[in-house]
Amino acid sequence: MASKFLVPLHLVKLSTTPSNPGTGFLKVYIKGQYLTYLAEDGAETDVVLARPMTGFSNTANAAAVVSTDTLLQAINKLQAGFRTFELTGDVTGTGTYSANKFTVATTIAPDSVALGTDTTGNYVASISAASGEGITVNNGTGEGSTPTVALKNSASFTEKYLPRWDDANGQFVNSFISETAGGGTRIEGQAVNIDGVLTVGSNLTVTGNLTVNGTTTTVNSETVTIADNIIQLNSNVSTGAPTENAGIEIRRGSSASVQLRWNETTDKWQVTEDGTNFYDIVTSASAPNVTAGPGITVTSSGNTVTVSHADTSSAASTANAGGGEVVQNITLDTYGHVTAVSTVALKYTTTVGNGAATSYTVVHNKGEAAVMVQVYETPITQVEGAITPGAYAQVDCDVVIVDEDSVTLSFAIAPSNNQYTVVII
């Protein structure tokens, strides 16, 4: 009778697959904590999972898996549980297992998903344009719609033109601002109002008229060229009497500014060299400003000036046509005017002799003691006018200077009547 023995078998725990066994042999070992055998052809098999189910049967049911179930029983229960299932709620449906696959049919209840409650994130139920807002919306409502939003009248826009709002017609139209071919900006035929500060970073060319309305215009240019030959100042004074002076002021650093101005008070052109004192510019119509001393009178007519003085001279003119007198004294007043002229005879001539006296005093009134005294024979004119021979013969006598106005002549023999002629120089 054969005997059966239980022999303990110690299996090697391997981390890698060993070499193939010989023909007709198997290698059995533990790999990855599972009982594994290696066939002679090198095929590696998990002994438990590869066990054939021949001769075993177990009806699948949906009962719960318990701890006493065998592996096969647990699989059958799970298989029965997955064979069919049912969905409930807003999404309904059923599922079946057939031919190694699950088939699921679902249905979402109409209006069963509440946006904002059953969903997360933002959503828009519909899109519409408010009246007068300049926006048009097409296909803005309805499930599956594709809304389009556009500016009103956008189909009429012209390329490179900035649109503007036409309030009268409630739509956008082309504005007067467009892009030029060179990438610049063109404003066509309209006034431009800029309420803020405008800065032009490059050259600015104005082909029309330029009007600047403000209180101050500042030009920070080193060179200013103006083609106009007349610069108009105070252009805002068009009516009424003028009250404001106008002119040109020149800044001079730390020195006082100077001006050329029109003075409305005096109606004169004026200049200043120190910024304080202004002087009239003299024209052909200006009255002259001439200051004269005492006794001088200045009169003017237009730009003609006449300077005159009062005739304070009281002396008559004195002539020496015959050579008998000369000016002895001239008296002047404080203005240099001649007020008196005294003359004296160039020579004093008289005759002496009465046939009795031998001494004669001659008064000549020359006011000078240093005089020359000459005594001559008095000539006697004959019938035919011939001078008596010996006339003007010089006669010697004693001469005594009595004073500045008289002399005394003394003769040895008393001369006859008017015998001698006396000349005193």
C-alpha positions in Angstrom: 0.0 0.0 0.0 1.4 3.3 -1.0 2.0 5.9 1.6 1.4 9.7 1.4 3.7 12.1 3.1 3.4 15.8 3.7 6.7 17.3 3.0 7.4 21.0 3.7 8.4 22.8 0.5 10.5 26.0 0.8 10.1 28.2 -2.2 12.6 30.8 -3.2 11.4 34.4 -3.3 12.7 36.0 -6.5 12.8 39.5 -7.7 13.7 38.6 -11.3 12.6 35.8 -13.6 15.0 32.8 -13.4 16.4 30.8 -16.3 14.2 28.3 -18.2 13.8 24.8 -16.7 14.7 21.7 -18.6 12.3 19.8 -20.8 9.4 18.3 -18.9 10.1 20.4 -15.8 8.6 23.5 -14.2 10.2 26.0 -11.9 7.9 27.2 -9.0 8.9 30.3 -6.9 7.5 33.3 -5.2 7.7 36.5 -7.2 6.1 39.8 -6.0 4.4 37.9 -3.1 2.5 35.7 -5.6 3.0 32.0 -6.4 4.4 31.8 -9.9 5.7 29.0 -12.1 8.0 29.1 -15.2 7.3 26.6 -18.0 9.9 25.0 -20.2 9.1 27.4 -23.0 9.9 30.4 -20.7 6.3 31.5 -20.1 5.8 32.9 -16.6 2.3 32.4 -15.1 0.5 33.5 -11.8 -0.7 30.1 -10.4 -3.8 31.6 -8.8 -5.1 33.9 -11.5 -4.3 31.4 -14.3 -6.3 28.6 -12.6 -9.0 27.4 -15.2 -12.6 27.6 -14.0 -13.6 24.2 -15.6 -15.8 22.2 -13.2 -16.7 25.4 -11.2 -19.9 27.3 -11.5 -21.5 30.0 -9.5 -24.6 31.9 -10.4 -24.1 35.7 -10.5 -26.2 37.7 -8.1 -26.3 41.2 -6.8 -25.7 40.3 -3.2 -23.1 42.1 -1.2 -19.7 40.6 -1.0 -18.9 39.1 2.4 -15.7 38.0 4.1 -16.5 34.3 3.7 -16.9 34.6 -0.1 -14.3 32.9 -2.3 -12.6 34.9 -4.9 -14.8 33.4 -7.5 -18.0 34.2 -5.5 -16.9 37.8 -5.0 -16.2 38.3 -8.7 -19.6 36.9 -9.6 -21.3 39.2 -7.2 -19.5 42.2 -8.6 -20.3 41.1 -12.1 -24.0 40.9 -11.3 -23.8 44.3 -9.6 -22.3 46.0 -12.7 -24.6 44.2 -15.2 -27.3 46.9 -14.9 -27.7 50.4 -13.2 -30.1 53.3 -13.3 -29.6 57.1 -13.3 -32.1 59.4 -11.6 -32.6 63.2 -11.1 -32.2 65.9 -13.7 -30.3 63.3 -15.7 -32.1 59.9 -16.1 -31.0 56.7 -17.8 -30.2 53.0 -17.6 -27.1 50.9 -18.3 -26.6 47.3 -19.4 -23.7 44.9 -19.7 -23.5 42.8 -22.8 -20.8 41.4 -24.9 -18.1 42.6 -22.6 -19.2 46.2 -22.6 -21.5 48.6 -20.8 -24.2 50.5 -22.8 -25.6 53.6 -21.1 -28.6 55.6 -22.3 -29.2 59.0 -20.6 -31.8 61.8 -20.8 -31.5 65.4 -19.4 -34.8 66.7 -18.2 -35.9 70.0 -20.0 -35.2 73.2 -18.0 -33.7 71.0 -15.3 -30.3 72.8 -15.2 -30.4 76.1 -13.3 -27.7 78.5 -14.4 -25.9 80.0 -11.5 -27.3 77.3 -9.2 -26.5 74.0 -10.9 -23.5 75.6 -12.8 -20.5 77.7 -11.8 -19.0 80.8 -13.6 -20.7 83.7 -15.4 -23.2 83.4 -18.1 -25.4 85.6 -20.3 -28.9 84.6 -20.9 -29.4 87.1 -23.9 -27.7 90.0 -25.6 -29.7 93.1 -26.6 -28.9 96.7 -27.5 -30.4 99.6 -25.6 -32.2 102.2 -27.7 -30.0 105.0 -28.9 -26.8 103.4 -27.8 -25.4 103.1 -31.3 -25.1 99.3 -31.1 -26.9 96.6 -33.1 -27.2 93.0 -32.0 -28.2 90.1 -34.3 -29.1 86.6 -33.0 -28.9 87.8 -29.5 -31.3 85.3 -27.9 -32.2 81.6 -28.0 -30.3 78.4 -27.3 -27.6 77.8 -29.8 -27.7 81.3 -31.2 -24.5 83.1 -32.4 -24.9 86.8 -31.5 -23.1 89.5 -33.6 -22.6 93.0 -32.2 -21.7 96.0 -34.4 -21.9 99.8 -34.5 -25.0 101.1 -36.1 -24.5 101.9 -39.8 -21.1 100.3 -39.7 -21.6 98.9 -43.2 -21.4 102.5 -44.5 -18.0 103.3 -42.8 -15.1 104.3 -45.0 -11.7 102.7 -44.3 -9.3 104.9 -42.4 -12.0 107.3 -41.2 -12.8 107.7 -37.6 -16.5 107.2 -36.9 -18.6 109.8 -35.1 -22.1 109.7 -33.5 -24.9 111.2 -35.5 -27.4 112.0 -32.8 -30.1 113.3 -35.2 -30.2 109.9 -37.0 -29.2 107.7 -34.0 -26.2 106.1 -35.7 -22.5 106.3 -36.5 -21.2 108.0 -39.6 -17.8 108.9 -41.0 -16.2 111.8 -39.2 -14.0 114.4 -40.6 -10.9 112.8 -39.2 -9.0 110.3 -41.3 -5.6 108.7 -41.7 -3.4 110.0 -44.6 -1.5 107.8 -46.9 1.7 108.6 -45.0 0.2 107.6 -41.7 -0.7 111.2 -40.6 -4.0 112.6 -39.5 -6.2 114.8 -41.6 -9.2 116.9 -40.4 -11.3 117.9 -43.4 -13.0 121.3 -43.4 -14.0 121.5 -39.8 -13.1 123.6 -36.8 -11.1 121.7 -34.1 -11.7 122.5 -30.5 -9.1 121.3 -28.0 -10.0 122.0 -24.4 -6.7 120.7 -22.9 -3.0 121.2 -23.5 -1.9 120.5 -27.1 1.8 119.5 -27.6 3.2 119.1 -31.1 6.4 117.1 -31.1 7.5 118.0 -34.6 7.0 120.8 -37.2 3.5 122.4 -37.4 2.4 123.9 -40.7 -0.8 125.9 -40.9 -2.0 126.4 -44.4 -4.9 128.6 -43.5 -5.4 131.5 -41.0 -4.3 131.0 -37.4 -6.4 132.6 -34.6 -5.2 132.4 -31.0 -7.7 133.3 -28.3 -6.2 133.8 -24.9 -4.5 136.2 -22.6 -0.8 135.2 -23.3 0.9 134.0 -26.4 4.5 132.8 -25.8 6.9 132.0 -28.6 10.2 130.4 -27.4 12.0 130.8 -30.8 15.4 132.1 -31.4 14.3 133.4 -34.8 10.9 134.8 -35.7 10.2 135.6 -39.4 7.1 137.4 -40.4 6.2 138.2 -44.0 3.6 140.8 -43.1 4.9 144.4 -43.2 2.4 145.8 -40.8 2.0 144.3 -37.2 -1.3 145.3 -35.6 -1.4 145.8 -31.8 -4.5 146.4 -29.7 -6.5 144.7 -32.4 -9.4 144.2 -30.0 -9.9 147.9 -29.7 -12.3 148.5 -32.6 -14.8 150.9 -31.1 -14.8 153.7 -28.5 -12.1 156.0 -27.3 -8.6 154.3 -27.0 -7.2 154.0 -23.5 -4.3 151.7 -23.7 -0.7 152.5 -24.7 0.9 150.1 -27.2 4.4 149.4 -28.3 7.4 147.1 -28.2 9.3 146.2 -25.1 12.9 144.9 -25.1 14.1 142.7 -22.2 17.7 143.5 -21.2 18.5 140.9 -18.5 19.4 142.5 -15.2 19.1 146.0 -16.8 15.9 147.8 -17.1 13.7 147.0 -20.0 13.3 149.7 -22.7 10.2 150.5 -24.8 9.1 152.1 -28.0 5.4 153.0 -27.4 2.4 155.1 -28.5 1.1 157.2 -25.6 -2.7 157.4 -25.8 -2.9 160.1 -23.2 -0.7 162.6 -25.1 -1.1 161.0 -28.6 2.7 160.9 -29.0 5.3 158.4 -30.0 7.7 158.0 -27.1 10.9 156.1 -26.2 12.6 155.3 -22.9 16.2 154.4 -22.2 15.7 153.5 -18.6 12.2 152.0 -18.5 10.9 154.9 -16.4 11.4 158.2 -18.2 9.7 158.5 -21.6 10.5 161.2 -24.1 8.4 162.3 -27.1 9.8 161.5 -30.6 9.9 164.8 -32.6 8.2 164.8 -35.9 7.7 167.5 -38.6 4.4 168.3 -36.9 5.8 168.4 -33.3 6.0 171.7 -31.5 9.7 172.4 -30.6 10.9 172.3 -27.1 13.3 175.3 -26.8 14.3 176.8 -23.5 15.5 180.5 -23.7 17.1 182.8 -21.2 15.8 186.1 -19.9 14.8 188.6 -22.6 14.6 185.8 -25.2 11.3 185.0 -26.9 10.7 181.7 -28.7 7.8 181.3 -31.1 6.9 178.4 -33.4 4.6 177.7 -36.3 4.5 174.0 -37.2 8.1 172.9 -37.1 9.5 176.4 -37.7 11.1 178.0 -34.6 11.7 181.8 -34.3 14.0 183.1 -31.5 13.9 186.9 -30.8 14.6 189.3 -28.0 13.3 192.8 -27.0 15.3 195.8 -28.4 16.9 197.2 -25.2 19.5 199.2 -27.0 19.1 203.0 -26.6 22.1 204.1 -28.5 21.9 205.4 -32.0 24.3 204.2 -34.7 27.5 206.1 -34.9 29.3 206.6 -38.2 32.7 208.1 -38.9 32.2 208.9 -42.5 34.2 212.1 -42.4 36.9 210.8 -40.1 36.4 213.6 -37.6 35.1 211.5 -34.7 35.8 208.1 -33.1 33.9 206.0 -30.5 35.3 206.7 -27.1 33.0 204.7 -24.7 30.3 201.9 -25.2 27.9 201.1 -22.4 26.2 197.6 -22.4 23.3 196.1 -20.3 23.2 192.7 -18.7 22.2 191.0 -22.0 25.1 192.5 -23.8 23.0 195.1 -25.6 24.5 198.6 -26.3 22.8 201.2 -24.2 25.1 204.2 -24.8 27.9 205.2 -27.2 30.1 208.3 -26.6 32.2 209.7 -29.3 35.0 212.1 -29.4 36.5 214.1 -32.3 39.5 212.5 -33.7 41.2 215.9 -33.7 40.3 219.2 -32.2 40.9 222.3 -34.4 40.5 226.0 -33.6 42.1 229.4 -34.2 43.7 231.7 -31.8 44.9 235.4 -32.0 43.2 238.7 -31.3 46.1 241.1 -31.9 46.5 241.9 -28.2 46.9 238.7 -26.0 49.9 236.5 -26.1 48.4 233.6 -24.0 45.3 231.5 -24.9 43.5 228.6 -23.2 42.1 226.1 -25.6 39.4 223.7 -24.3 39.4 220.5 -26.4 37.3 218.1 -24.1 39.1 215.0 -25.2 39.3 213.7 -21.6 42.9 212.8 -22.1 46.0 214.7 -20.9 48.3 212.9 -23.2 47.5 214.8 -26.3 49.5 216.3 -29.2 49.3 220.0 -29.8 50.3 221.5 -33.2 50.1 225.3 -34.1 50.1 226.4 -37.8 49.9 229.6 -39.7 46.3 230.0 -40.7 46.1 229.9 -44.5 44.7 232.9 -46.4 42.6 232.0 -49.5 43.1 234.4 -52.4 40.6 235.3 -55.2 41.2 232.3 -57.3 41.2 230.1 -54.3 44.9 229.6 -54.2 46.5 229.2 -50.8 48.7 232.1 -49.6 52.4 231.1 -49.8 53.8 230.1 -46.4 50.4 228.8 -45.1 50.4 225.9 -42.6 53.9 226.8 -41.6 54.5 225.4 -38.1 54.7 227.9 -35.3 56.6 227.3 -32.1 55.1 228.4 -28.9 54.9 227.3 -25.2 52.3 224.6 -24.6 51.1 223.8 -21.1 48.7 220.9 -20.4 46.2 222.3 -18.0 44.1 219.2 -17.5 42.5 216.4 -19.5 40.3 218.7 -21.4 42.4 222.0 -22.0 45.8 223.3 -22.8 47.4 226.9 -22.6 49.4 228.4 -25.5 51.8 231.3 -25.0 53.4 233.4 -27.8 56.2 235.9 -27.6 54.3 238.4 -29.8 50.6 238.7 -29.7 49.2 237.0 -32.9 46.8 238.9 -35.1 43.2 238.0 -35.3 42.9 234.2 -35.9 46.5 234.2 -37.1 47.3 230.7 -35.9 45.4 227.4 -36.3 45.6 225.0 -33.3 45.2 221.2 -33.9 45.0 218.9 -30.9 45.1 215.2 -31.3 
